[in-house]
Amino acid sequence: MKLKLTALVGIAVLSTSVFAQQKIVLGHGAAPGNPRHEASVFFANKVKEKSAGKIEVQVAPSAQLGDDAAMVTALRSGSLDMSANSQGAVSNVVPEYAAFGMPFLFGSLNAAWKVLDGPLGKELAQKSEEKGLVVLGYWDNGIRHMSNSKKSILKPEDLKGMKMRTPPDAVTVDIMKSVGADAQQIAFSELYVALQQGVVDGQENPLMNIHASKLYEVNKFISLTGHKYEMTPLLISKRTWDKLGAGDRKILQDAATEATAFQRKLSAEADSKLVAQLKAAGVKVDTVDQAPFAKATESVVTKWYSSPIGDYVKKVVSTARSTK
């Protein structure tokens, strides 16, 4: 009888610990080694530490749960808990995200972070929550550059007729059209093969994405155009968020704050070291005069001023231009 009672107590304790544990799935589209993945793992470890193992974050990289657009849909429905997503995909649901992608808007990552961490970032978070997405932090997806398999891109005219892949981001499509390129939207998870098979000639991404996903193997020309900034919003489904108690919410937010600082640090370090690594891998890396590219893309900003989110775009552009 004593043995039976002990066994029952053991089962009860085990059941309590299993049901007390909160499991959260965090999906993203980047490859291991990318700052987005490294920061996701960092976040998961911090959550485990701060919750004494009560909350377990399972990280699913490399678009295992679908591309960024699919994960945004899953977040809103509650079928996915979290995602370190992309500016372009989220802007299809919360259009104001597009404002941060205006061409040649930020001269540095620090300038972008100052705007994101200020009132305009808070306003963006409010608009996100209205669409079922709770922002835990604005991670970084870097200043973007162009690569291709054909030739050095040194001036806007070099892009005329070139088939350039873009993410599902209307601003990037507008930028490519403004310089005469043929913009084609392809999921990032399919990009390497598309470049390898010649479906597209080139693409644009921060160096950390080009390196981590080995795009340089099939694109031997990189031009440091710095034409656009993009963020990586760290999002949790509002449906998941609303189920959590105040204590668990604080654990996630505190861990996200630390992970945001960590991810931004990795991102800031990437460009300086990756240029040398890419050159060593046989890639031709060209520095370009940005002025002609900036002039060629002025029409993009004018177009977005007249869009339904024009007032917000104007505030972001004005704030960015006055931020050093």
C-alpha positions in Angstrom: 0.0 0.0 0.0 2.8 2.3 0.9 4.6 1.5 -2.4 1.4 2.2 -4.4 0.8 5.5 -2.6 4.4 6.6 -3.4 3.9 5.7 -7.0 0.7 7.7 -7.2 2.5 10.7 -5.6 5.3 10.4 -8.2 2.8 10.3 -11.1 1.0 13.4 -9.6 4.3 15.3 -9.3 5.3 14.4 -12.9 1.9 15.4 -14.3 2.0 18.7 -12.5 5.5 19.5 -13.8 4.5 18.5 -17.4 1.3 20.6 -17.4 3.1 23.5 -15.7 5.6 23.8 -18.5 4.8 26.4 -21.2 6.1 25.5 -24.7 6.5 28.3 -27.2 7.5 27.8 -30.8 9.5 30.5 -32.5 9.9 30.2 -36.3 12.1 32.2 -38.7 13.4 32.0 -42.2 17.2 32.5 -41.7 19.9 29.8 -41.8 21.9 28.8 -38.7 24.9 31.1 -38.3 22.8 34.1 -39.3 22.3 36.7 -36.4 18.6 36.1 -36.6 19.0 32.5 -35.7 21.8 33.1 -33.1 19.6 35.6 -31.4 16.6 33.3 -31.4 18.6 30.6 -29.7 20.0 33.3 -27.2 16.4 34.3 -26.5 15.3 30.7 -25.9 18.1 30.2 -23.5 17.4 33.4 -21.6 13.7 32.5 -21.3 14.6 29.1 -19.9 17.0 30.7 -17.4 14.6 33.4 -16.3 11.7 31.0 -16.0 13.7 28.3 -14.2 12.7 25.9 -17.0 9.0 26.7 -16.8 8.9 28.2 -20.3 10.6 26.3 -23.2 11.1 28.1 -26.5 11.6 25.8 -29.5 13.4 27.5 -32.4 12.6 26.4 -35.9 15.0 28.0 -38.4 15.3 28.0 -42.2 11.6 28.4 -43.0 10.8 25.0 -41.6 7.3 26.4 -40.7 6.8 28.2 -44.0 8.2 31.5 -45.4 7.8 34.8 -43.6 4.4 35.6 -45.1 3.0 32.2 -44.1 4.4 32.6 -40.5 2.7 36.1 -40.2 -0.6 34.4 -41.1 0.0 31.7 -38.6 0.8 34.2 -35.9 -2.4 36.1 -36.5 -4.4 32.8 -36.3 -2.6 31.6 -33.2 -1.3 28.5 -34.9 2.3 29.8 -34.4 3.5 31.5 -31.2 6.4 33.6 -32.2 8.5 34.6 -35.2 11.6 36.7 -35.9 10.1 37.8 -39.1 10.8 40.3 -41.9 9.8 43.9 -42.6 8.4 43.1 -46.0 6.2 40.3 -45.0 4.8 42.1 -42.0 4.1 45.2 -44.1 1.5 43.3 -46.1 -0.5 43.2 -42.9 0.7 46.4 -41.1 1.5 48.7 -44.1 3.4 51.2 -41.9 6.4 48.9 -41.7 7.1 49.8 -45.3 8.0 53.4 -44.1 11.3 52.1 -42.7 12.4 50.8 -46.1 12.5 54.0 -48.0 15.6 54.1 -50.2 18.8 55.6 -48.6 16.9 56.6 -45.5 19.4 55.6 -42.9 23.1 56.3 -43.0 23.9 53.8 -40.3 22.3 51.0 -38.3 22.5 53.2 -35.1 20.4 55.9 -36.8 17.7 53.3 -37.7 17.7 51.9 -34.2 17.2 55.4 -32.7 14.1 55.9 -34.7 12.8 52.4 -34.0 13.3 52.7 -30.3 11.5 56.1 -30.2 7.9 57.2 -30.5 7.5 56.0 -34.1 8.5 52.5 -33.1 5.9 52.5 -30.3 3.3 53.7 -32.7 4.2 50.9 -35.0 3.9 48.4 -32.2 0.4 49.7 -31.4 -0.6 49.3 -35.1 0.8 45.8 -35.0 -1.1 44.7 -31.9 -4.3 45.9 -33.6 -3.6 43.2 -36.3 -2.9 40.5 -33.8 0.9 40.9 -33.6 2.7 41.9 -30.4 6.1 43.4 -30.9 8.8 42.2 -28.4 11.6 43.9 -30.1 12.9 45.3 -33.4 15.8 43.2 -34.4 18.0 44.1 -37.4 18.1 42.8 -41.0 20.8 45.2 -42.0 21.6 47.6 -44.7 21.0 45.9 -48.0 23.3 45.4 -50.9 23.0 43.9 -54.4 24.6 40.8 -55.8 24.4 39.1 -59.2 26.0 36.5 -61.4 26.6 38.7 -64.5 28.8 41.8 -63.8 29.7 44.5 -61.5 26.9 46.9 -60.7 28.5 50.4 -60.4 25.7 52.7 -61.6 21.9 52.4 -61.9 22.1 51.8 -65.6 23.9 48.6 -65.0 20.6 47.1 -63.6 18.5 47.8 -66.7 16.8 44.5 -67.8 18.5 42.5 -65.0 16.2 39.9 -63.4 16.4 40.8 -59.7 14.8 38.8 -56.9 12.9 40.7 -54.2 11.2 39.6 -51.0 7.4 40.2 -50.7 8.0 43.9 -50.1 6.4 46.6 -52.2 9.1 49.2 -51.5 11.9 46.9 -52.7 9.9 46.2 -55.9 9.5 49.9 -56.4 13.3 50.5 -55.9 14.2 47.8 -58.5 11.7 49.2 -61.0 13.0 52.7 -60.5 16.5 51.6 -61.7 15.2 49.6 -64.6 15.5 46.1 -63.2 13.0 43.3 -63.7 11.7 42.6 -60.1 10.7 39.0 -59.4 9.4 37.9 -56.0 10.8 34.6 -54.8 10.8 33.1 -51.3 14.1 33.4 -49.6 14.2 29.6 -49.0 14.0 29.1 -52.8 16.5 31.8 -53.6 19.8 29.8 -53.8 18.3 27.4 -56.4 16.7 30.2 -58.3 20.1 32.0 -58.6 21.9 28.7 -59.4 19.4 27.8 -62.2 19.4 31.3 -63.6 15.7 32.0 -62.9 16.9 35.3 -61.7 20.3 37.1 -62.2 20.7 38.7 -58.8 19.1 39.7 -55.6 19.6 42.2 -52.7 20.2 41.4 -49.0 22.5 42.4 -46.1 25.9 40.7 -46.3 25.0 38.5 -43.3 22.2 36.9 -45.2 24.3 36.5 -48.4 27.0 34.8 -46.4 25.0 32.6 -44.0 22.8 31.2 -46.9 25.9 30.9 -49.2 24.4 33.0 -52.0 27.9 34.2 -52.9 28.5 30.7 -54.3 26.1 31.5 -57.1 26.5 35.3 -57.2 30.1 36.3 -57.6 29.5 40.0 -57.9 28.4 42.1 -54.9 27.9 45.9 -55.0 27.8 47.7 -51.7 24.8 49.9 -52.7 23.4 50.3 -49.2 20.1 51.2 -50.9 17.8 50.1 -48.1 17.4 49.3 -44.5 15.2 46.5 -43.1 14.3 45.4 -39.6 13.4 42.0 -38.2 10.5 42.4 -35.9 10.4 39.9 -33.1 6.7 39.1 -32.8 4.5 37.0 -30.6 0.9 36.1 -31.5 -1.6 38.2 -29.6 -3.6 35.0 -29.0 -0.5 33.5 -27.3 0.3 36.7 -25.4 -3.2 37.0 -24.0 -3.0 33.5 -22.5 0.1 34.3 -20.5 0.1 35.7 -17.0 1.8 39.0 -16.1 4.9 37.2 -14.8 5.4 35.1 -17.9 5.0 38.1 -20.1 7.7 40.0 -18.1 10.0 37.0 -18.6 9.5 37.0 -22.3 9.9 40.8 -22.6 13.0 40.9 -20.5 14.6 38.1 -22.5 13.6 39.8 -25.7 15.2 43.1 -24.6 18.5 41.2 -24.0 18.2 39.3 -27.3 17.6 42.5 -29.2 20.8 44.0 -27.9 22.6 40.8 -28.7 21.2 40.5 -32.3 22.0 44.1 -33.1 25.5 43.7 -31.9 26.0 40.7 -34.2 24.4 42.6 -37.1 26.6 45.6 -36.6 29.7 43.5 -36.6 28.8 41.6 -39.7 29.5 43.9 -42.6 33.0 44.9 -41.6 34.2 41.3 -41.2 32.2 39.8 -44.1 33.6 41.9 -46.8 37.0 40.4 -46.3 35.6 36.9 -46.0 33.6 37.3 -49.2 36.6 38.6 -51.1 38.7 35.7 -49.8 36.0 33.4 -51.2 36.5 34.8 -54.7 33.7 37.3 -54.8 34.2 40.6 -56.5 33.0 43.2 -54.0 32.6 46.7 -55.4 32.1 50.0 -53.5 29.8 52.3 -55.4 29.0 56.0 -55.5 25.5 56.0 -53.9 24.5 59.5 -55.2 23.3 58.3 -58.7 21.4 55.4 -57.1 19.8 57.8 -54.5 18.8 60.2 -57.3 17.3 57.4 -59.4 15.1 56.2 -56.5 13.7 59.5 -55.4 10.5 58.7 -57.1 9.9 55.8 -54.7 9.7 58.2 -51.7 7.4 60.5 -53.6 5.1 57.6 -54.5 4.9 56.5 -50.9 4.1 60.0 -49.7 0.9 59.8 -51.7 0.0 56.3 -50.4 -2.6 55.5 -47.7 0.2 55.5 -45.1 1.8 58.7 -46.5 1.5 60.7 -43.2 3.4 58.0 -41.3 6.0 57.7 -44.1 6.6 61.5 -43.9 7.1 61.3 -40.1 9.6 58.4 -40.4 11.5 60.1 -43.3 11.6 63.5 -41.4 12.8 61.9 -38.2 15.4 59.7 -40.0 16.8 62.7 -41.8 17.3 64.6 -38.6 18.8 61.6 -36.7 22.5 61.1 -36.7 
